[in-house]
Amino acid sequence: MKTILITGAAGDIGTHLRRELAGKYALRLSDIRPVKKPAPGETTVRGDIGRLTDMLRVTKGVDAIVHLGGFAVEGPWDAILRANILGCYNIFEAARRNGVKRLLFATSNHAMGFYRRDQTIDQRVYPRPDSRYGVSKVFGEQLGSLYADKYGMQVFCIRIGNVNPAPVDKRRLSLWLSPRDLAQLVQIGIDHPDIRFEIVYGVSGNKRSWYDNSNAQRLGYKPQDDSEAYAAEVLAKEKPGADPRSEMYQGGNFVLAEIGGDPSRVTPKLKRKKR
Ligand code: 15L
């Protein structure tokens, strides 16, 4: 049985993943916070991703890493810098030094949040982060690309939408990732024999998706869930958005944070060239 390290294991996604992956792998659970009650098949190890020495210790001897650790929303630069820039470097570098070939990186829809909701994007379009947090996720993806090309690591980036037992609002109807679909993507990332560097969208098979997730499908992803089953209930509870810009962009409120100004500033109308 493969031994898998999960960083940030005490968080919400880590908690869902522990339940979903139980019995499939031996799980080594790491977090800066205490991880609740290890079950059979789980071990816990305290570690701060901001410290390379900690990451060298926690990554030793594992078959793959699922890197969930870090600052999970927009925040002050110092916090993002330590947890998501330095922390991300530390996990990749520790993996490389310890000979851990495979690393799954939990990136985010906020790497792409300045795409409009009327656009369908795949993994090949250039990033449009909506926040410092989004920029840190783009950094992690690109670091993964470097470690794949330069050091032969196998890197699987999941641009996660929103993991929840059920979608919580209109925006999340397009972004929802059920825990079992998350687990399916993670298993592909761990076990697929032919991963070099991949980016997939971490969303269920939502009818309202903003993503062309054919790269995930190519690797075998067959989502079990679709947010549409919850749509009527979610939309009935939805309050009108305070600002039209959070409705316009995929990143929602992350786009609005500190923006102040005219939305045309970020989506200039392109004039057609006269022939
Ligand atoms: C994320 O990347 C965050 O980690 C999570 O807390 C949610 O805000 C999610 O995106 C989202 O966009 O719903």
Residues whose N, C-alpha, C, O or C-beta is under 5 A from the ligand:
A	BS01	15L	A72 V73 S108 I160 G161 N162
